[in-house]
Amino acid sequence: MASARTLDDARLLVVAPPDTRAGLSPDALEDEVTDVTAVSTAGAALEHLETESVDCLLTAQSLPDAATTGLDLLEAVRERDPDLPVVLAPIDGDESLAGAAIDAGVTAYVPRDGTADGPAEDCRTAIERALSTGRERRDQRERARRFDAIFGDPETYSWVLEPDGTVRRANEPALEAIGAAASDVRGRPLWDLPWWRSPTDGEAAIEDAIERAAAGEVAHRELTRVRADGGGATERDGSGASNEAADPTEARAFEVTVRPVRDESGDVVSLLARATDVTDRARLERELRESEELHRVTLNNMTDTVLITDDDGEFTYVCPNVHFIFGYSDDEIHEMGAIDELLGPDLFDRDDLEEAGVLTNIECTTTDRAGREHTLLVNVREVSIQGGTTLYSCRDVTKRKRREEALTALHRTARELLYAETDREIADSIVDDATDVLDLEASAAYLFDTDENVLRPAASSPGMERLHGPTRDHRATDDSIPGHVFVDGESRFFADVHDSPSLSHPGTDLRSAAYVPLGDHGVFAVGSAEPNAFNDVSRELTDLLAATAEAALDRVERERTLRERDRELERRNQQLTRLNGVNEIIRDLDQALVRAETRDEIERAVCDRLTTADRFSFAWIGQPDAAGDRLESRAHGGESEGPPYLDGVSLSLADSSEPAVETANDRAVTVVSNVADGLRDEPWRPAALAREYQSAASVPLSYDEFTYGVLTVYADRPEAFDDMIRAVLAELGETIASAIAAVERKRALVSDARTRLEFEVADDSFVFARLARESDCVLSVDGGVRQREDGASVLATVDGASPDAVAATAETLVGVERAQVVNSGGAADSDDSEATDDTDSDETGGAILLSLSRPGLALRLADHGVVLRGIEATPSSTRVVVDVPRSVDARESADVVSTAFSAVELRSKRTVERTTPRDFRSELRERLTDRQLEVAQFAYHGDYFESPRENSGEDVADALDISPAAFYRHVRTVQRALFDIVFDEIGIPAKPSSGVE
């Protein structure tokens, strides 16, 4: 049965010639072997072995191949496969052939005698034996290969030992580790090798392990080997590669195993010792233990809570730190039983979890043991850990959620502040939104009053009113918390405001409080009835809200400043536009005034220019009538269709309040900014408003204290006459009056008839009256006043006093710069003088030249077309005589004299007709200069023309401070001009001028 089982599945190759196959034919073996292949030659056998798998080769000795035998085939097969079972079955074999076959590695040798029965049975037996032997050889060879693979493992140090522990064999890694050869260690006890000298008690541990293995046990030891040689030696790391140790004292961990090797009888015949470097594994195990400890500490102290449940939601694991969020211990959580009791039902959809495997950031709300509400973010994951299938990771985001809500409210507040237009709106907004942003019940905003240096409450919440009472003003000083914070510019947070020494209201119910400055604008205050209400988040949000409000207040202030600047620019642009218009009016009027020949032309031009191009609605010039009872219009312009305005209003100087009348009465500028004000109080206002005159201005036409009437202008809008327009109109009034005066002077020079006025003057400040009184004499002036750059000079005759004494007295007067005696030999004759004096002329008469420091009366009169004819001053009275041309109003001229002195009385008024078409005096003045007239007058009064002469030409020249040649030239010029005029008047042709003076 054993043989049958052996041959049942064997593949047999038979090599023998057909004629020598007795007992070897397939037919003879096929009952025992299911797969038999027969070939005749060795070559055919080798070819078959190349392509087919064979379990056993049976060959005869004699083969048809030339010089080839079964023994040769055996040797050829052994070169290819040393383990293939080969049976040699020669016919009539001998011992020498058997020995040669054994030497060639034959598996079985079966000699044949050539009969048919005997050999077949022997062959079957031999084949079975060969197959068995082949299997054993293959098993041994496989075991040897496996042992060699294990023994030669480059990652393991291995030794084959005798039962007593001496080394029989060592692999290359073990030898290289100690730098030894095989002969160095063979026969030596393993514990005596250098390998085990560095580990602590290494030798004893190895010797003990060997004893246990020799007794039949497998012994394990773990040793730590420390290099103590100081370098040079090479170790192998876990990969088997050589590695130069960077640290000569580096510790390496090894696991040593010694196991017994037994023979067929079970006796221990040898020992196998192996040492494996487990440094990395030990490190990993140590790191794993440390990691486990780290995770254990982390789970116990982290704020996130980890929970694991089974499919029914029952807890299988509860993180030890569960109390951080929920306030319960892990045992109390376990007692709850299911996750739904803690996080609520329907936290997530199971189908979604199965599909995704993990669900993140599921937001839910739960309540802790103290009843406080928490917002959680939960991550859910499918797991398989010790019966748990679902892992929950819970993170408390209550503060973050609160912060997000506060930031959302703060963002809303910031948007509202973008549209706030006033400081109070901003204060109301931050106080109203403080509850949502900060979750504090009391808030207030103080705004700084720069004029009073006071922080004034601009807004406060109902909570502030309830806890603190009405808010009040605070000085910007250290006396109060708001004042101190505003001055210091730093935020103050109080856990209990009652602890502050600056608390100004000890009765307040506020406990926690914060005061934050709003830049230069004020202070923002928030508080609560609970102490310690401010955490890091609420502090940050308070600062953010205050910073937002400060930015809004800065924006409003900038916009307010810009609006004020824009208004100022607009006002200045309007002012500039008006100024340009006014300048245009002035230029236009100046051109008209220059071209005007008469007063009427001036007045018409002014009224027309002022109402041209809608500058003003109406303008007119008025003057008191002859009786002085009312104003009468001299010129007007700009009035539209309809009843004339001036016909509908009273212009009485006694009882009218019309602007022109008021100006005529008080000679001051009158402005009515809005005609509609007091509409029923003054009769002229409805009449003006009916013609759309909404504002008015009236200015006097005055020049050198003389008034030529009033100019009144009306506009179609209120407030049309600002300060600039008023000043321009007032100046324009003076310009018009000056132009009228110039025209009057011009007409006065060409007028044929005059009105002579004689005044009695009682004014002690008049220089001639004072000089006559202090000198006790009579002074007479013929009206000839010469104007100089720095003043004026006048020649006066003296009667009744010494000219030298009068000159000395004159120089003491402020109004006289210099007094010079012209003639001291007696009073000169004067046509204008009516006084007589019996005093000896040789002692008391004469003439003096007075240089006056201020413009005299003659010049003021000339500016208004009036000519000074003479002055006579006595110690008791002074008489002034003037000539007024017909073109000049005599009454106005009298006003000029009246305004020049403090007390004046008109004594006489008469008409003086000219006898020639051309006035002799005017003609003479036109031909001569003032200096020439002055020299001739000085020579005349100095008795130069007397015979005999009282003073020579050199004397007069010296008195005048000129050269004698200049004196004679001036005198001859005057004489020639005088004769020309006289001869022309009487019809005698004048002598042609020689051109030489």
Buried (B, 14 or more C-beta within 10 A) or exposed (E): EEBEEBBEEBBBBBBBBEEBBBBBBBEBBEEBBEBBBBBBBBBBBBEBBEEEEBBBBBBBBBBBBEEBBBBBBBBBBBEEEEBBBBBBBBBEBEEEBBEBBEEBBBBBBBBBEEEEEEBBEBBBBBBBBBBBBBBEBEEEEEEEEEBEEEBEBEEBBBBBBBBEBBBEBBBEBBBBBBEBEEEBBEEBBBBBBBBBEBBEEBBEBBBBBBBBBBEEEEBEBEBBBEBEEEEEBEBBBBEEEEEEBEEEEEEBBBBBBBBBBEEEEEEBEBBBBBBBBBBEEBEEEEEEEEEEEEEEEEBEEBEBBBBBBBEEBBBBBBBBBBBBBBBBBBEBBBEBEBBEEBBEEEBBEEEEBEEEEEBEEBEBEBEBEEEEEBBBBBBBBEBEEEEBBBBBBBBBBBEEBBBEBBBEBBEBBBEBBEEBEEBEBBBBBBBBBBBBBBBBBBBBBBBBEEEEEBBBBBBBBEBBEEBBEEBBBBBBEEEBBBBBBBEEEEBBBBEBBEEBEBBEBEEBEBBBBBBBBBBEBBBBBBBBBEBEBBEEBBBBBBBBBBBBBBBBBBBBBEEEEEEEEEEEEEEEEEBEEBBEEBEBBBEBBBEBBEEBEBBEBBBBBBBBBBBBEEBBBBBBBBBBEEEEEBBEBBBBBBBEEEEEBBEBBBBEBEEBBBBBBBBBBEBEBBBBBBBEEEEEEBEBBBBBBEBBBBBBBBBBBBBBEBBBBBBBBBBBEBEBBBEEBBEBBBEBBBBBBBBBBBBBBBBBBEBEEBBBBBBBBBBEEBBBBBBBBBBEBBBBBBBBBBEEEEBBBBBBBBBBBBBBBBBEBBBEBEBBBBBBBBBBBBBBEBEBBEEEBEBEBEEBBBBBBBBBBEBBBBBBBBBBBBBBBBBBBBBEEBBBBBBBBBBBBBEBBBBBBBBBBEEBEBEEEEEEEBEEEBBBEBBBBEBBEBBBBBBBBBBBBBBBEEEEBBBEBEBBBBBBEBEBEEBBBBBBBBEBBBEBBEEBEEEEEEEEEEEEE
